[in-house]
Amino acid sequence: MPVGKRTSLRSYLAALWNRRHFIIAESRAKMSGSTRKNLLGYGWLFLNPLLSVLAFWFIFGFILQSSRGIENFLGYLVIGVFFFQFTGKSMTGGTGSIRAGAQMIKGFQFPRAALPISTVVRNFLDFIPTVAVMLVLIAVIPPAEVITWRVILVIPVIALQTIFNVGLACLLARIGHKIPDLTNFMSIVSRFWLYGSGVFFSIEDRLADYPAILTAMQFNPMHAYLTLVRNSLLYGVDSPAWLWILGTVWAFGLLIVGFLFFWRGEESYGRL
Protein backbone atom coordinates (compact mmCIF):
# COMPACT_ATOMS: atom_id res chain seq x y z
CA MET A 1 0.00 0.00 0.00
CA PRO A 2 1.32 3.48 -0.83
CA VAL A 3 2.24 5.43 2.30
CA GLY A 4 -0.27 8.11 3.23
CA LYS A 5 -2.58 7.39 0.32
CA ARG A 6 -5.96 5.73 0.26
CA THR A 7 -6.03 2.93 -2.30
CA SER A 8 -9.07 1.62 -4.15
CA LEU A 9 -11.52 -0.35 -2.08
CA ARG A 10 -10.64 -3.55 -3.95
CA SER A 11 -6.90 -3.11 -3.31
CA TYR A 12 -7.60 -2.19 0.30
CA LEU A 13 -9.64 -5.34 0.89
CA ALA A 14 -6.94 -7.46 -0.78
CA ALA A 15 -4.25 -5.91 1.43
CA LEU A 16 -6.39 -6.50 4.49
CA TRP A 17 -6.93 -10.14 3.53
CA ASN A 18 -3.18 -10.63 2.99
CA ARG A 19 -2.60 -9.45 6.56
CA ARG A 20 -5.18 -11.72 8.14
CA HIS A 21 -2.45 -13.76 9.87
CA PHE A 22 -1.03 -10.54 11.33
CA ILE A 23 -4.48 -9.58 12.66
CA ILE A 24 -4.97 -12.96 14.35
CA ALA A 25 -1.41 -12.99 15.75
CA GLU A 26 -1.73 -9.44 17.07
CA SER A 27 -5.08 -10.29 18.67
CA ARG A 28 -3.67 -13.37 20.39
CA ALA A 29 -0.63 -11.44 21.61
CA LYS A 30 -2.75 -8.74 23.22
CA MET A 31 -5.10 -11.35 24.63
CA SER A 32 -2.32 -13.29 26.35
CA GLY A 33 -0.56 -10.08 27.38
CA SER A 34 -3.60 -8.72 29.18
CA THR A 35 -4.28 -11.97 31.07
CA ARG A 36 -0.63 -12.47 32.04
CA LYS A 37 -0.77 -9.36 34.23
CA ASN A 38 -3.36 -10.95 36.53
CA LEU A 39 -2.78 -13.64 39.13
CA LEU A 40 -5.70 -15.71 37.86
CA GLY A 41 -4.77 -15.14 34.20
CA TYR A 42 -7.38 -16.56 31.83
CA GLY A 43 -9.63 -17.29 34.80
CA TRP A 44 -10.86 -13.70 34.65
CA LEU A 45 -12.41 -14.39 31.24
CA PHE A 46 -14.91 -16.54 33.12
CA LEU A 47 -14.98 -14.80 36.51
CA ASN A 48 -15.73 -11.34 35.11
CA PRO A 49 -19.09 -12.20 33.47
CA LEU A 50 -19.99 -14.60 36.29
CA LEU A 51 -19.49 -11.90 38.92
CA SER A 52 -21.49 -9.48 36.77
CA VAL A 53 -24.32 -12.02 36.60
CA LEU A 54 -24.31 -12.40 40.39
CA ALA A 55 -24.33 -8.61 40.90
CA PHE A 56 -27.19 -8.08 38.45
CA TRP A 57 -29.13 -11.03 39.91
CA PHE A 58 -28.85 -9.59 43.42
CA ILE A 59 -29.90 -6.08 42.36
CA PHE A 60 -32.51 -6.78 39.70
CA GLY A 61 -33.67 -10.28 40.55
CA PHE A 62 -33.59 -10.21 44.34
CA ILE A 63 -34.02 -6.55 45.33
CA LEU A 64 -35.99 -5.03 42.43
CA GLN A 65 -37.82 -8.26 41.53
CA SER A 66 -37.46 -7.66 37.78
CA SER A 67 -37.41 -11.45 37.39
CA ARG A 68 -41.20 -11.65 37.68
CA GLY A 69 -42.74 -13.15 34.56
CA ILE A 70 -39.41 -14.44 33.21
CA GLU A 71 -38.88 -18.19 33.07
CA ASN A 72 -35.44 -19.26 34.32
CA PHE A 73 -34.35 -15.72 35.14
CA LEU A 74 -30.80 -16.76 36.02
CA GLY A 75 -30.30 -18.40 32.61
CA TYR A 76 -31.94 -15.35 31.01
CA LEU A 77 -29.44 -13.15 32.83
CA VAL A 78 -26.41 -15.32 32.01
CA ILE A 79 -27.12 -15.10 28.27
CA GLY A 80 -27.77 -11.36 28.44
CA VAL A 81 -24.58 -10.51 30.32
CA PHE A 82 -22.24 -12.83 28.41
CA PHE A 83 -23.43 -11.79 24.95
CA PHE A 84 -23.74 -8.09 25.70
CA GLN A 85 -20.20 -7.91 27.09
CA PHE A 86 -18.90 -9.24 23.77
CA THR A 87 -20.37 -6.27 21.89
CA GLY A 88 -19.73 -3.77 24.69
CA LYS A 89 -16.01 -4.56 24.80
CA SER A 90 -15.77 -4.48 21.01
CA MET A 91 -17.45 -1.08 20.97
CA THR A 92 -15.24 0.58 23.58
CA GLY A 93 -12.07 -1.12 22.30
CA GLY A 94 -12.82 -0.23 18.69
CA THR A 95 -13.39 3.43 19.57
CA GLY A 96 -9.83 3.84 20.89
CA SER A 97 -8.13 1.36 18.53
CA ILE A 98 -6.48 3.94 16.25
CA ARG A 99 -4.97 5.94 19.09
CA ALA A 100 -3.98 2.77 20.92
CA GLY A 101 -2.13 1.62 17.78
CA ALA A 102 -0.37 4.96 17.18
CA GLN A 103 3.13 3.50 17.47
CA MET A 104 2.30 0.68 15.09
CA ILE A 105 0.85 3.13 12.59
CA LYS A 106 4.02 5.22 12.66
CA GLY A 107 6.30 2.21 12.35
CA PHE A 108 4.53 0.02 9.77
CA GLN A 109 2.45 0.37 6.65
CA PHE A 110 -0.73 -1.71 6.69
CA PRO A 111 -4.48 -1.21 6.22
CA ARG A 112 -5.54 0.68 9.35
CA ALA A 113 -8.81 -1.25 9.46
CA ALA A 114 -6.71 -4.10 10.84
CA LEU A 115 -6.70 -2.29 14.20
CA PRO A 116 -10.47 -2.16 14.94
CA ILE A 117 -10.89 -5.60 13.37
CA SER A 118 -8.13 -6.93 15.62
CA THR A 119 -10.01 -5.57 18.62
CA VAL A 120 -13.11 -7.54 17.65
CA VAL A 121 -11.06 -10.68 16.94
CA ARG A 122 -9.43 -10.41 20.37
CA ASN A 123 -12.80 -10.08 22.07
CA PHE A 124 -14.12 -12.96 19.97
CA LEU A 125 -11.25 -15.17 21.16
CA ASP A 126 -12.10 -14.17 24.73
CA PHE A 127 -15.80 -14.77 24.16
CA ILE A 128 -15.78 -18.29 22.70
CA PRO A 129 -14.46 -20.06 25.87
CA THR A 130 -17.04 -18.20 27.95
CA VAL A 131 -19.81 -19.53 25.69
CA ALA A 132 -18.82 -23.06 26.74
CA VAL A 133 -19.08 -22.00 30.40
CA MET A 134 -22.45 -20.41 29.66
CA LEU A 135 -23.75 -23.66 28.13
CA VAL A 136 -22.68 -25.62 31.20
CA LEU A 137 -24.31 -23.10 33.55
CA ILE A 138 -27.60 -23.21 31.67
CA ALA A 139 -27.54 -27.02 31.68
CA VAL A 140 -26.91 -27.36 35.43
CA ILE A 141 -28.47 -24.31 37.12
CA PRO A 142 -32.02 -25.09 38.31
CA PRO A 143 -34.35 -25.20 36.58
CA ALA A 144 -32.12 -27.18 34.22
CA GLU A 145 -33.18 -26.65 30.62
CA VAL A 146 -33.59 -29.46 28.12
CA ILE A 147 -31.23 -28.62 25.28
CA THR A 148 -32.85 -29.11 21.85
CA TRP A 149 -31.42 -29.18 18.32
CA ARG A 150 -31.97 -25.41 18.23
CA VAL A 151 -28.76 -24.96 20.20
CA ILE A 152 -26.92 -25.03 16.86
CA LEU A 153 -28.73 -21.80 15.95
CA VAL A 154 -26.54 -20.02 18.49
CA ILE A 155 -23.66 -20.36 15.99
CA PRO A 156 -25.22 -18.15 13.26
CA VAL A 157 -26.27 -15.65 15.96
CA ILE A 158 -22.65 -15.40 17.15
CA ALA A 159 -21.55 -14.98 13.52
CA LEU A 160 -24.07 -12.17 12.94
CA GLN A 161 -23.13 -10.46 16.20
CA THR A 162 -19.42 -10.65 15.32
CA ILE A 163 -20.06 -9.11 11.89
CA PHE A 164 -22.11 -6.40 13.59
CA ASN A 165 -19.24 -5.77 16.04
CA VAL A 166 -16.74 -5.34 13.20
CA GLY A 167 -18.92 -2.71 11.53
CA LEU A 168 -19.49 -0.94 14.85
CA ALA A 169 -15.78 -0.98 15.73
CA CYS A 170 -14.78 0.43 12.32
CA LEU A 171 -17.41 3.15 12.49
CA LEU A 172 -16.40 4.27 15.98
CA ALA A 173 -12.66 3.93 15.31
CA ARG A 174 -12.70 6.80 12.82
CA ILE A 175 -14.84 8.98 15.09
CA GLY A 176 -12.67 8.10 18.10
CA HIS A 177 -9.57 9.09 16.12
CA LYS A 178 -11.02 12.58 15.65
CA ILE A 179 -12.52 12.90 19.13
CA PRO A 180 -10.19 11.45 21.81
CA ASP A 181 -12.76 11.90 24.60
CA LEU A 182 -15.21 9.63 22.82
CA THR A 183 -13.60 6.56 24.41
CA ASN A 184 -14.65 7.70 27.87
CA PHE A 185 -18.10 8.70 26.63
CA MET A 186 -18.70 5.29 25.05
CA SER A 187 -18.55 3.59 28.44
CA ILE A 188 -21.58 5.69 29.41
CA VAL A 189 -23.33 4.87 26.12
CA SER A 190 -22.63 1.19 26.79
CA ARG A 191 -24.47 1.39 30.12
CA PHE A 192 -27.55 2.96 28.52
CA TRP A 193 -27.46 0.34 25.76
CA LEU A 194 -27.20 -2.38 28.42
CA TYR A 195 -30.42 -1.20 30.06
CA GLY A 196 -32.18 -0.81 26.72
CA SER A 197 -31.36 -4.29 25.44
CA GLY A 198 -33.36 -6.33 27.93
CA VAL A 199 -30.30 -7.87 29.55
CA PHE A 200 -31.91 -8.27 32.96
CA PHE A 201 -35.60 -7.58 32.38
CA SER A 202 -38.16 -8.19 29.67
CA ILE A 203 -38.82 -5.01 27.69
CA GLU A 204 -42.07 -6.57 26.41
CA ASP A 205 -43.40 -6.75 29.98
CA ARG A 206 -41.95 -3.50 31.27
CA LEU A 207 -42.96 -1.38 28.26
CA ALA A 208 -46.33 -3.01 27.48
CA ASP A 209 -48.10 0.28 28.28
CA TYR A 210 -45.83 2.24 25.95
CA PRO A 211 -46.25 0.61 22.51
CA ALA A 212 -44.31 3.28 20.58
CA ILE A 213 -41.26 2.95 22.84
CA LEU A 214 -41.57 -0.84 22.85
CA THR A 215 -41.59 -0.97 19.04
CA ALA A 216 -38.48 1.22 18.88
CA MET A 217 -36.71 -0.90 21.49
CA GLN A 218 -37.49 -4.10 19.59
CA PHE A 219 -35.44 -2.79 16.67
CA ASN A 220 -32.40 -2.62 18.96
CA PRO A 221 -29.88 -5.05 17.39
CA MET A 222 -28.65 -6.35 20.74
CA HIS A 223 -32.20 -7.12 21.85
CA ALA A 224 -32.62 -9.09 18.62
CA TYR A 225 -29.43 -11.12 19.15
CA LEU A 226 -30.22 -11.82 22.82
CA THR A 227 -33.78 -12.91 21.99
CA LEU A 228 -32.54 -15.23 19.23
CA VAL A 229 -30.08 -16.89 21.62
CA ARG A 230 -32.59 -17.18 24.46
CA ASN A 231 -35.24 -18.70 22.21
CA SER A 232 -32.79 -21.19 20.70
CA LEU A 233 -30.83 -22.14 23.80
CA LEU A 234 -32.90 -21.37 26.88
CA TYR A 235 -36.48 -21.99 25.81
CA GLY A 236 -36.05 -24.27 22.79
CA VAL A 237 -38.59 -22.44 20.63
CA ASP A 238 -38.48 -21.06 17.10
CA SER A 239 -37.79 -17.36 16.68
CA PRO A 240 -39.94 -15.37 14.23
CA ALA A 241 -38.44 -14.87 10.78
CA TRP A 242 -38.51 -11.09 11.13
CA LEU A 243 -36.12 -11.31 14.08
CA TRP A 244 -33.57 -13.22 11.99
CA ILE A 245 -34.00 -10.73 9.16
CA LEU A 246 -33.54 -7.82 11.58
CA GLY A 247 -30.33 -9.32 13.01
CA THR A 248 -28.96 -9.99 9.51
CA VAL A 249 -29.77 -6.51 8.19
CA TRP A 250 -28.14 -4.89 11.22
CA ALA A 251 -25.02 -7.06 10.89
CA PHE A 252 -24.29 -6.62 7.19
CA GLY A 253 -25.74 -3.12 6.97
CA LEU A 254 -23.49 -1.79 9.72
CA LEU A 255 -20.51 -3.73 8.36
CA ILE A 256 -20.84 -2.03 4.97
CA VAL A 257 -21.52 1.44 6.38
CA GLY A 258 -18.89 1.22 9.12
CA PHE A 259 -16.15 -0.23 6.93
CA LEU A 260 -16.69 2.25 4.08
CA PHE A 261 -16.77 5.13 6.55
CA PHE A 262 -13.48 3.97 8.05
CA TRP A 263 -11.84 3.37 4.66
CA ARG A 264 -12.63 6.90 3.49
CA GLY A 265 -10.62 8.27 6.41
CA GLU A 266 -7.58 6.03 5.77
CA GLU A 267 -5.27 8.91 4.82
CA SER A 268 -5.83 10.74 8.11
CA TYR A 269 -4.92 7.97 10.55
CA GLY A 270 -1.16 8.61 10.40
CA ARG A 271 -1.64 12.14 11.73
CA LEU A 272 -1.82 11.53 15.47
Beta strands, then each sheet from edge to edge (+ up, - down):
end
